[in-house]
């Protein structure tokens, strides 16, 4: 049986096996990280002995050697356009929670330049939250070369990789229609397009909902900002300090809605009473904040995304042996989540 010492010799898998009184194959299986304690052919007490021996010796698996042997890196890459967005933070939290028990480490990219990074770095799976038109060919090429991709996009076609669809238009209409039950002075807080104007699916849902309800859209009620939380806060402050300020704000992202809530509270307005605010995304932060954020979005989106990404990451190294479903398009229907920031309005509580 091997003895621990201060000789400076790096512990090996054979030393762990000798200390635990098992074979090296058993040690490799228990410490592989592919499944929980024990598993077929290895009892829980044996697995505990192996782990105790590894802990006593200070043994750590050689990840580089494992990667060469299995073809896996035990990492997943998350390419997120805006790290401060509650949506991105919800993705990170869900993936970290799911990846930890599997011994997989998420690596975060925050500049959306995933094409350059994936050209030089390998990962077991990659999540991309935004694809510019000029990047679509890169997706196909990466998939053809064996990169496992999960892409969040409303237009990209699944060509050897998973595409998550979350069609925003109808859901955003639900958000505006919810406000229309109690309001006529409804503002829209939305990022400016590259030419400095309003646009995009989420803004069009606002304009269409107002038109359908016979409410005239006011140009001064469209709060354009530069895409940052600080910009959304400034735009919301302008809207809420107008002489005939809006009584409700529809924000095209949850992070903009959070900024609007902060601006309203700074101005002494009671959110959900003096002004109603609704967002888009159904993020974890929005649900947890006070007042909780009314929003629209898919149900359990982040947990489902994490499960899919980790399923792809832990699949067989040999694609021919894969048992998971063929990559394709996954649709996530949207729902309305009515919380404190924009409650249901009765005739007696309408604000016009």
C-alpha positions in Angstrom: 0.0 0.0 0.0 1.4 3.4 -1.0 2.3 5.8 1.8 1.9 9.5 1.7 5.0 11.6 2.0 6.5 14.9 1.4 8.9 13.8 -1.3 7.4 16.1 -3.9 6.6 13.1 -6.1 3.3 13.7 -8.0 0.7 11.2 -7.1 -0.3 8.8 -9.8 -3.4 6.7 -10.6 -1.4 3.6 -9.7 -0.6 5.1 -6.2 -4.3 5.8 -5.7 -5.2 2.2 -6.7 -2.7 0.7 -4.3 -3.9 2.9 -1.4 -7.5 2.0 -2.1 -6.8 -1.6 -2.7 -8.5 -1.6 -6.2 -7.4 -1.8 -9.8 -6.3 1.3 -11.8 -9.3 0.7 -14.1 -11.6 1.1 -11.1 -9.9 4.4 -10.1 -10.1 5.7 -13.6 -13.8 4.9 -13.7 -14.7 6.4 -10.4 -12.7 9.6 -11.0 -13.7 10.0 -14.6 -16.5 12.5 -13.8 -18.8 10.9 -16.4 -21.4 9.8 -13.9 -22.2 9.9 -10.2 -20.8 7.7 -7.4 -20.1 4.1 -8.3 -22.0 3.0 -11.3 -22.4 -0.4 -12.8 -19.8 -2.8 -11.3 -18.5 -0.4 -8.7 -20.2 -0.2 -5.3 -20.7 3.0 -3.4 -18.3 1.9 -0.6 -15.6 1.2 -3.2 -16.2 4.5 -4.9 -15.8 6.3 -1.5 -12.6 4.4 -0.8 -11.2 5.6 -4.1 -12.2 9.2 -3.6 -10.7 9.1 0.0 -7.4 7.7 -1.3 -7.3 10.4 -4.1 -8.0 13.1 -1.5 -5.3 11.8 0.9 -2.7 11.7 -1.8 -3.7 15.0 -3.4 -4.2 13.2 -6.7 -5.8 15.2 -9.5 -6.6 13.7 -12.9 -4.3 14.7 -15.8 -6.9 16.7 -17.9 -4.6 17.1 -20.8 -4.0 13.3 -21.0 -7.7 12.6 -20.7 -8.5 15.0 -23.5 -6.0 13.2 -25.8 -7.5 9.8 -24.8 -11.2 10.7 -25.0 -11.2 13.5 -27.5 -13.0 15.8 -24.9 -11.8 18.9 -23.1 -14.4 19.0 -20.3 -15.2 22.6 -21.3 -18.1 24.3 -22.9 -17.9 27.8 -24.5 -20.7 30.4 -24.0 -20.6 33.2 -26.5 -22.7 36.0 -25.0 -23.1 39.4 -26.6 -23.8 41.4 -23.4 -22.6 39.9 -20.2 -24.4 42.5 -18.0 -27.8 41.5 -19.5 -29.9 39.5 -17.0 -30.6 37.1 -19.9 -26.9 36.3 -20.3 -26.5 36.0 -16.5 -29.4 33.6 -16.5 -27.7 31.5 -19.2 -24.4 31.4 -17.2 -26.1 30.5 -14.0 -28.1 27.6 -15.5 -25.1 26.2 -17.4 -22.8 26.4 -14.4 -25.4 24.6 -12.2 -25.8 21.8 -14.8 -22.1 21.6 -15.7 -20.6 21.4 -12.1 -21.7 17.8 -11.3 -20.4 16.6 -14.7 -16.9 18.1 -14.1 -17.3 20.5 -17.0 -16.1 24.1 -16.9 -18.0 26.8 -18.8 -15.8 29.4 -20.6 -17.4 32.8 -21.2 -16.8 34.9 -24.3 -18.1 38.5 -24.0 -17.3 40.2 -27.3 -19.3 38.0 -29.7 -16.1 37.4 -31.7 -16.7 33.7 -31.5 -15.5 32.9 -35.1 -11.9 33.9 -34.2 -11.9 32.1 -30.9 -13.4 28.9 -32.2 -10.7 28.8 -34.9 -8.0 28.3 -32.3 -9.8 26.8 -29.3 -11.6 23.4 -28.8 -14.6 22.8 -26.6 -17.0 19.9 -26.1 -19.9 22.2 -27.1 -20.4 25.8 -27.9 -23.4 28.1 -27.3 -23.7 31.2 -29.5 -26.4 33.8 -28.7 -26.1 36.0 -31.7 -25.1 35.4 -35.3 -24.4 38.3 -37.8 -25.3 37.6 -41.4 -21.6 37.5 -42.4 -21.0 34.8 -39.7 -23.4 32.2 -41.0 -20.9 30.5 -43.3 -18.6 30.1 -40.4 -21.3 28.1 -38.5 -21.6 25.7 -41.4 -17.9 25.3 -41.7 -17.4 24.7 -37.9 -20.2 22.1 -37.9 -18.6 20.3 -40.9 -15.3 20.2 -39.0 -16.9 18.6 -36.0 -17.6 21.5 -33.7 -20.7 20.9 -31.6 -22.9 24.0 -31.7 -26.1 25.2 -30.1 -27.2 28.5 -31.7 -29.9 31.0 -30.5 -31.3 32.7 -33.6 -34.7 33.3 -35.2 -33.4 33.0 -38.8 -30.4 30.7 -39.0 -31.2 27.3 -40.4 -30.0 24.1 -38.7 -27.2 22.7 -40.8 -25.6 20.0 -38.7 -26.1 21.9 -35.4 -28.9 22.8 -33.0 -30.8 26.0 -33.5 -33.0 27.3 -30.7 -36.0 29.4 -31.9 -37.7 31.8 -29.6 -39.9 33.8 -31.9 -40.4 37.1 -30.1 -43.1 38.9 -32.1 -46.3 37.2 -30.8 -44.9 37.2 -27.2 -44.1 40.9 -27.4 -47.6 41.6 -28.6 -48.9 39.9 -25.5 -46.8 42.2 -23.3 -48.1 45.4 -24.9 -51.7 44.0 -24.9 -51.4 43.3 -21.2 -50.5 47.0 -20.6 -53.3 48.1 -22.9 -55.9 46.7 -20.4 -55.1 49.6 -18.1 -53.2 52.2 -20.1 -53.2 54.4 -23.1 -50.0 56.4 -22.5 -47.6 53.5 -23.1 -43.9 54.2 -23.9 -41.5 51.8 -25.6 -37.9 51.5 -24.4 -35.8 50.0 -27.1 -32.2 50.0 -28.5 -31.7 52.2 -31.5 -31.0 50.5 -34.8 -27.6 51.2 -36.5 -29.1 54.2 -38.3 -30.3 55.7 -35.1 -34.0 54.9 -35.4 -36.5 52.5 -33.9 -36.9 49.1 -35.5 -36.8 45.3 -35.2 -39.4 42.7 -34.4 -39.9 43.7 -30.7 -40.5 47.4 -31.6 -42.9 46.5 -34.4 -44.9 44.4 -32.0 -45.4 47.6 -29.9 -46.5 49.7 -32.9 -48.8 47.0 -34.2 -50.5 46.4 -30.8 -51.1 50.1 -30.4 -52.6 50.4 -33.9 -54.8 47.4 -33.4 -56.1 49.0 -30.1 -56.8 52.3 -31.8 -54.1 54.1 -29.8 -52.0 56.6 -31.6 -48.3 56.0 -31.3 -46.4 59.0 -30.0 -42.9 59.6 -31.3 -41.8 61.2 -28.0 -42.9 58.0 -26.2 -40.3 55.9 -28.0 -37.2 55.9 -25.7 -34.2 55.0 -27.9 -30.9 54.1 -26.2 -27.5 52.8 -27.1 -28.0 49.2 -26.0 -26.4 49.6 -22.6 -28.0 49.5 -19.2 -26.8 53.1 -18.5 -28.4 54.2 -21.8 -31.7 52.5 -20.9 -31.7 54.2 -17.5 -31.1 57.6 -19.1 -33.9 57.0 -21.7 -36.3 55.8 -19.1 -35.6 58.9 -16.9 -36.4 61.2 -19.9 -39.7 59.4 -20.4 -40.7 59.5 -16.8 -39.9 63.2 -16.3 -42.1 64.4 -19.2 -44.9 66.7 -18.3 -47.5 64.2 -19.5 -45.3 61.2 -18.8 -46.3 57.6 -19.8 -48.2 55.6 -17.3 -46.6 52.4 -18.6 -43.4 51.3 -20.2 -42.9 48.3 -22.5 -39.1 47.5 -22.5 -37.9 45.3 -25.3 -35.5 43.4 -23.0 -35.5 42.6 -19.3 -32.3 44.5 -18.7 -33.9 47.7 -20.1 -37.0 47.0 -17.9 -34.8 46.7 -14.8 -33.1 50.0 -15.7 -36.6 51.6 -16.1 -37.6 50.3 -12.6 -34.4 51.8 -11.2 -35.1 55.1 -12.9 -38.7 55.2 -11.6 -37.7 54.4 -8.1 -35.0 57.1 -8.2 -37.7 59.6 -9.2 -40.0 58.5 -6.4 -42.5 56.7 -8.5 -44.1 53.5 -7.2 -43.6 50.8 -9.8 -46.9 48.8 -10.2 -48.9 51.7 -8.9 -47.7 55.1 -10.4 -46.2 53.4 -13.5 -46.3 49.9 -14.8 -43.2 48.3 -16.4 -43.0 45.1 -18.4 -39.9 43.5 -20.0 -39.0 40.7 -22.5 -37.0 37.6 -21.7 -38.3 36.0 -18.5 -34.9 36.2 -16.8 -34.1 34.9 -13.3 -33.0 38.4 -12.2 -36.3 39.9 -13.2 -38.2 37.3 -11.2 -36.1 37.7 -8.1 -35.9 41.5 -7.9 -38.3 43.7 -5.9 -40.7 44.6 -7.3 -40.7 41.4 -9.4 -40.7 42.1 -13.1 -43.7 41.3 -15.3 -42.3 39.9 -18.6 -42.9 37.6 -21.5 -40.7 34.7 -22.6 -40.4 30.9 -22.7 -41.0 28.7 -19.7 -37.9 27.1 -18.2 -35.9 28.3 -21.1 -32.5 28.5 -19.4 -32.7 25.1 -17.7 -33.7 23.5 -21.0 -30.9 25.2 -22.8 -28.4 24.1 -20.2 -29.6 20.5 -20.4 -29.4 20.5 -24.2 -25.9 22.0 -24.2 -24.5 19.5 -21.6 -26.2 16.6 -23.4 -24.4 17.6 -26.6 -21.1 18.1 -24.7 -21.2 14.7 -23.0 -22.3 12.7 -26.0 -20.0 9.9 -27.4 -16.7 11.1 -28.7 -17.4 9.0 -31.8 -20.2 10.7 -33.8 -21.1 7.4 -35.4 -21.9 6.1 -31.9 -24.1 9.0 -30.9 -27.5 8.1 -29.5 -28.8 11.7 -29.0 -31.4 13.0 -31.3 -30.1 14.5 -34.6 -29.4 18.3 -34.2 -32.2 20.4 -35.5 -34.6 23.3 -34.7 -36.1 23.6 -31.2 -39.0 25.9 -30.7 -39.8 27.5 -27.4 -43.3 29.0 -27.1 -43.7 32.3 -25.2 -45.9 33.0 -22.2 -46.9 36.1 -20.2 -45.7 36.3 -16.6 -47.7 38.9 -14.6 -45.8 40.0 -11.5 -45.6 43.1 -9.3 -44.2 45.6 -11.8 -47.3 45.5 -14.1 -50.2 43.8 -12.3 -53.5 42.9 -13.8 -55.7 46.1 -14.0 -59.4 46.2 -13.3 -61.6 49.1 -14.4 -61.1 50.7 -11.0 -57.3 50.7 -11.2 -56.8 51.8 -14.8 -54.3 54.6 -15.4 -54.8 56.7 -18.5 
